[in-house]
Amino acid sequence: MREAKRYVLAAGGTGGHMVPAAALAAELTKRGHRVALVSDERGVRFPGLFEDIQTHVLPVGRFSGKNPLNWVKAASQMWRGRRMAGELYKSFDPDAVIGFGGYPALPALLAAFKQGVPTVIHEQNAVLGRVNRMVAGKVDAIATAYAGVERLDSKYRRKTHLVGNPVRAEVLVLRHRPYPMLDENGIFRVLVTGGSQGASILSQVVPDGLAMLPIHFRRRMQVTHQARIEDIDRVRAKYAEHKIPAEIATYLPDMPEKLAWAHIVIARAGASTIAELTAAGRPAILVPLPSAMDDHQSANAKEITEAGGARTIVQKNFTPSELAKQMQRLGLDTRGLENAALRARGCGRPDAVRDLADLIATVERGHADAPERGEHAR
């Protein structure tokens, strides 16, 4: 019987950090281990992800802006968070701490360094995030979602392992379901999502862009659109004006089923979005968030776009006419759309959560060996 161990997962409170952390928590629990989550107020309340997991909120200091007083306050909160994490470790006694990025992960990792607890970080994006850059030199192992990760120093190559980005089991099962049947006269289903934070630019552009498509194509279209609460009435009115059947919601609790339902997805290029598209095999039109740190969403979109599974439109060029043009190129050719779905699927790494859990199992105090499965990042 496998020895039960204890693990602390530390993650920032956005979907990009919390979803892979939740997938890992489920895998470790299935293996018979105990798991605790450290995050901020947003993270511990994330709907449907950590309902049966012990959770802890730590003070979070965000080092941003030019005001020195803000930095002093952030440092004070961070050190207070480190002390609280240290107290948690005395009672929970973790075998390892796994950080998923975001400032809430930093005090948990700092406390682990101080107490000699083994550490692993997971980078979901194609650019190493700020917190992961700060701790990369001290952790025992670095797990990545992409073969090439920008801003990851080559001197850490020996402890860097390509595992992919874990997705929820409900999304992973879509990999074994066929792409939805589509014929020239059947309903064409479009999913529009801006990720956990929503995206106003999609609400501004997509309804008018879809309205510019040929009438025979528009008449067979059905849309599910996730919109911010402040945009929802305007978006609903736009679709009604264009006579396009649309379901509008601020949150989609059944996102895996919506993904299974969709023939094409129009979305941001967040890490979890890309991971789910490639796990399920769904073609997409991606609009990377231009304000994302280090433009990491553009980097995230590169692999699937180059493979032919998606088309990327930079936000400054994301107009109704450009969207209509790309939709016609991708959506009017049934065989082309199915081929794009296969190419998107080919970018997926369905064993990500297994390989990440296996990597963690190799980490002992002060030492990490390469896992049997997975690849070294190149």
C-alpha positions in Angstrom: 0.0 0.0 0.0 1.3 3.4 -1.0 2.4 5.6 2.0 0.1 8.5 2.5 1.9 11.9 2.3 0.9 15.5 2.9 1.1 18.3 0.4 0.5 22.0 0.4 -0.6 23.6 -2.8 -0.1 27.4 -3.0 -1.7 29.4 -5.8 -2.9 32.9 -6.7 -6.7 33.5 -6.8 -7.3 33.5 -10.6 -8.5 30.6 -12.7 -5.2 30.2 -14.5 -3.6 29.2 -11.2 -6.5 27.6 -9.4 -7.7 25.2 -12.1 -4.4 23.2 -12.4 -4.0 23.3 -8.6 -7.5 21.8 -8.3 -6.7 19.1 -10.8 -3.5 18.2 -8.9 -5.4 18.2 -5.6 -7.8 15.7 -7.1 -5.0 13.4 -8.4 -3.1 13.5 -5.1 -6.2 12.8 -3.1 -7.0 9.9 -5.4 -3.5 8.5 -4.7 -4.4 8.5 -1.0 -2.5 11.7 0.1 -3.7 14.6 2.2 -3.8 18.0 0.5 -4.1 21.6 1.9 -4.6 24.7 -0.2 -3.0 28.1 0.5 -4.4 31.1 -1.4 -6.1 34.5 -1.0 -9.7 35.2 -0.4 -10.6 34.8 -4.1 -8.9 31.5 -4.4 -10.5 29.7 -1.5 -13.9 30.7 -2.7 -13.4 29.6 -6.3 -16.6 27.8 -7.2 -16.6 24.0 -7.5 -12.8 23.5 -7.2 -11.8 23.0 -3.6 -14.9 22.0 -1.8 -13.4 19.0 0.0 -9.9 20.4 0.5 -8.5 22.0 3.7 -8.0 25.7 2.8 -6.0 28.6 4.4 -5.9 32.3 3.5 -2.6 34.1 3.9 -1.9 37.8 3.8 -0.8 38.8 0.3 1.7 41.5 -0.6 1.7 42.7 -4.2 4.9 44.4 -5.2 3.7 46.9 -7.8 3.7 50.6 -8.5 6.4 53.2 -7.7 5.2 54.3 -4.2 7.8 53.0 -1.7 5.1 52.9 1.0 3.2 50.3 -1.0 6.4 48.2 -1.2 6.9 48.4 2.5 3.3 47.4 3.1 3.6 44.5 0.7 6.8 43.3 2.3 5.1 43.5 5.8 2.2 41.4 4.6 4.4 38.9 2.8 6.5 38.3 5.9 3.4 38.0 8.0 2.1 35.4 5.5 5.4 33.5 5.8 5.0 33.3 9.6 1.5 32.0 9.2 2.5 29.4 6.7 5.3 28.3 9.0 2.8 27.8 11.8 0.6 25.7 9.4 3.6 23.5 8.5 4.3 22.8 12.2 0.8 21.2 12.4 0.3 19.9 8.9 3.9 18.7 8.4 4.0 18.7 4.6 6.2 16.4 2.5 6.3 19.1 -0.2 4.9 22.5 -1.1 3.9 23.1 -4.7 3.5 26.6 -6.0 1.4 27.6 -9.0 2.4 31.2 -9.2 0.6 34.4 -8.1 1.6 36.4 -5.1 -0.4 34.2 -2.6 2.1 31.4 -3.4 5.1 33.4 -2.3 4.8 33.4 1.5 4.0 29.6 1.4 7.2 28.9 -0.6 9.3 31.3 1.6 8.2 29.4 4.7 9.0 26.1 3.0 12.6 27.3 2.2 13.1 28.4 5.8 11.9 25.0 7.2 13.7 22.9 4.6 10.5 21.5 3.1 10.9 20.3 -0.5 9.4 22.6 -3.1 8.1 22.4 -6.7 6.7 25.2 -8.9 4.5 24.8 -11.8 4.4 27.4 -14.6 1.2 27.3 -16.6 2.2 30.0 -19.2 4.8 30.1 -21.9 6.6 32.9 -20.0 7.8 32.3 -16.5 5.7 34.4 -14.1 7.1 37.0 -11.7 6.7 34.9 -8.5 8.1 31.8 -10.1 11.1 33.8 -11.4 11.7 35.0 -7.8 11.9 31.5 -6.4 13.2 29.4 -9.4 16.7 29.3 -8.1 15.7 27.8 -4.7 13.0 25.3 -5.6 13.9 21.6 -6.0 12.0 21.2 -9.4 10.3 23.3 -12.0 7.4 21.9 -14.0 6.4 23.6 -17.2 3.3 23.5 -19.5 5.3 24.3 -22.7 8.5 23.0 -24.1 9.9 26.5 -24.5 9.3 28.9 -21.6 10.5 32.5 -21.9 12.4 34.1 -19.0 13.4 30.7 -17.6 17.1 30.8 -17.1 19.0 28.0 -18.9 21.0 27.3 -15.7 17.9 25.7 -14.3 17.5 23.2 -17.2 18.5 20.2 -15.2 15.7 20.6 -12.7 13.1 21.7 -15.3 10.5 19.2 -16.5 7.9 19.5 -19.2 4.6 18.0 -17.9 1.9 20.1 -19.5 -0.9 22.0 -17.8 -3.3 19.9 -15.7 -7.0 20.2 -16.5 -10.1 19.0 -14.7 -11.1 15.4 -15.2 -14.4 16.6 -16.7 -12.5 18.3 -19.5 -10.0 15.5 -20.0 -12.8 13.0 -20.8 -13.7 15.1 -23.8 -10.5 13.9 -25.4 -12.2 10.5 -25.9 -15.4 12.0 -27.4 -15.6 12.7 -31.1 -15.7 16.2 -32.5 -19.4 17.2 -32.8 -20.9 16.1 -36.1 -21.3 19.1 -38.4 -22.8 19.2 -41.9 -23.6 22.1 -44.2 -27.2 22.5 -42.9 -26.7 21.6 -39.3 -26.5 24.0 -36.3 -23.1 25.6 -36.0 -22.3 26.1 -32.3 -20.0 28.9 -31.1 -18.7 29.3 -27.5 -17.4 32.8 -26.5 -15.4 33.0 -23.2 -13.1 35.5 -21.7 -11.9 33.2 -18.9 -12.6 33.6 -15.2 -12.4 37.4 -15.4 -14.5 37.8 -18.6 -13.4 40.0 -21.5 -15.3 43.2 -22.5 -13.6 43.3 -25.9 -15.2 40.0 -26.9 -18.6 41.4 -25.9 -17.9 44.6 -28.0 -16.8 42.8 -31.1 -18.2 39.3 -31.4 -22.0 40.0 -31.9 -21.3 42.5 -34.7 -18.7 40.2 -36.2 -21.0 37.2 -36.3 -23.7 39.4 -37.8 -21.4 40.1 -40.8 -21.3 36.5 -41.8 -23.3 35.3 -44.8 -27.0 35.0 -44.0 -27.1 31.2 -44.7 -24.3 30.7 -42.2 -25.7 33.1 -39.6 -29.1 31.5 -39.7 -27.7 28.1 -38.5 -25.6 29.6 -35.7 -26.1 29.1 -32.0 -24.0 31.0 -29.5 -23.1 30.7 -25.8 -21.4 33.8 -24.6 -19.8 34.4 -21.2 -19.9 38.2 -20.5 -19.1 40.4 -17.6 -22.1 41.5 -15.6 -21.8 45.1 -16.7 -21.9 44.0 -20.4 -24.6 41.3 -20.3 -27.6 43.5 -21.1 -25.9 45.1 -24.1 -24.6 41.8 -25.4 -28.1 40.2 -25.2 -29.6 43.2 -27.0 -27.0 43.0 -29.8 -27.6 39.3 -30.5 -31.4 39.9 -30.5 -30.9 42.8 -32.9 -28.9 40.5 -35.2 -31.4 37.6 -34.8 -28.7 35.2 -33.6 -29.8 32.7 -31.0 -27.6 33.2 -28.0 -27.3 32.2 -24.3 -25.6 34.9 -22.3 -24.2 34.3 -18.8 -21.6 35.8 -16.5 -20.5 32.4 -15.3 -20.7 29.0 -17.0 -20.7 26.3 -14.3 -21.0 23.6 -16.9 -18.0 24.8 -19.0 -16.8 21.2 -19.8 -20.2 20.5 -21.4 -20.2 23.8 -23.2 -16.7 22.9 -24.6 -18.0 19.5 -25.7 -21.0 21.2 -27.3 -19.0 23.8 -29.3 -17.7 23.6 -32.9 -15.5 26.6 -32.4 -14.4 28.7 -29.4 -13.6 32.5 -29.4 -11.5 33.3 -26.4 -8.6 34.9 -24.6 -5.4 32.9 -24.6 -5.1 32.2 -20.9 -3.2 29.1 -19.8 -6.2 27.1 -18.7 -8.1 28.1 -21.8 -5.4 26.8 -24.0 -5.0 23.6 -21.9 -8.7 22.9 -22.2 -8.9 23.6 -25.9 -6.0 21.2 -26.6 -7.2 18.6 -24.2 -10.7 18.5 -25.8 -9.5 19.2 -29.4 -11.5 22.4 -30.2 -10.5 24.9 -32.8 -10.4 28.5 -31.7 -10.0 32.1 -32.6 -7.8 33.6 -29.9 -7.5 37.2 -28.8 -4.6 37.5 -26.3 -4.9 40.0 -23.5 -2.4 42.8 -24.4 -2.0 43.9 -20.8 -1.0 40.4 -19.6 2.4 40.5 -17.9 5.2 39.9 -20.4 2.5 39.4 -23.1 2.4 35.8 -22.0 -1.0 35.2 -23.6 0.5 35.8 -27.1 3.2 33.3 -26.2 0.6 30.8 -25.0 -1.3 31.0 -28.3 1.8 30.4 -30.4 2.0 26.6 -30.3 -1.6 25.9 -31.1 -1.7 28.6 -33.8 1.4 27.4 -35.5 0.0 23.8 -35.4 -3.1 25.0 -37.3 -5.5 24.5 -34.4 -6.3 28.2 -33.9 -6.1 31.6 -35.4 -4.8 34.4 -33.3 -5.9 38.0 -33.7 -4.1 40.7 -31.8 -6.5 42.9 -29.9 -5.8 46.1 -31.8 -6.8 44.3 -35.0 -9.8 42.5 -33.5 -12.7 44.2 -35.3 -16.0 42.8 -36.4 -14.8 42.6 -40.0 -11.6 40.8 -39.1 -13.5 38.3 -36.9 -16.0 37.6 -39.7 -13.1 37.0 -42.2 -11.4 34.5 -39.9 -14.7 32.8 -39.0 -15.4 32.3 -42.7 -11.9 30.9 -43.3 -12.1 28.5 -40.4 -15.9 27.8 -40.1 -17.2 27.5 -43.6 -15.1 24.5 -44.5 -16.4 21.6 -42.5 -13.3 19.4 -43.3 -11.0 22.3 -42.5 -12.7 22.8 -39.1 -12.4 19.1 -38.2 -8.8 19.2 -39.3 -8.2 22.2 -37.0 -9.8 20.3 -34.2 -7.4 17.4 -34.7 -4.4 19.8 -34.8 -5.6 21.5 -31.6 -5.9 18.1 -29.9 -2.4 17.2 -31.1 -1.0 20.0 -28.9 -2.6 18.6 -25.8 -0.7 16.9 -23.0 -3.4 14.7 -21.4 -1.0 13.1 -18.9 -0.1 16.5 -17.3 -1.6 15.9 -13.9 -0.2 12.4 -13.7 3.3 13.5 -14.7 3.2 16.4 -12.3 2.1 14.2 -9.4 4.9 11.7 -10.4 7.4 14.5 -10.4 6.4 15.6 -6.9 6.7 12.1 -5.7 10.4 12.1 -6.7 11.2 15.2 -4.7 12.9 14.5 -1.4 14.4 16.9 1.0 17.0 18.9 -0.9 16.9 16.6 -4.0 14.8 16.0 -7.1 15.3 13.3 -9.7 13.8 13.4 -13.2 10.5 11.6 -13.4 10.2 8.4 -15.5 7.4 10.0 -17.6 7.4 13.5 -19.1 10.2 15.3 -20.9 12.9 17.8 -20.1 11.9 21.2 -21.3 13.9 22.3 -24.2 
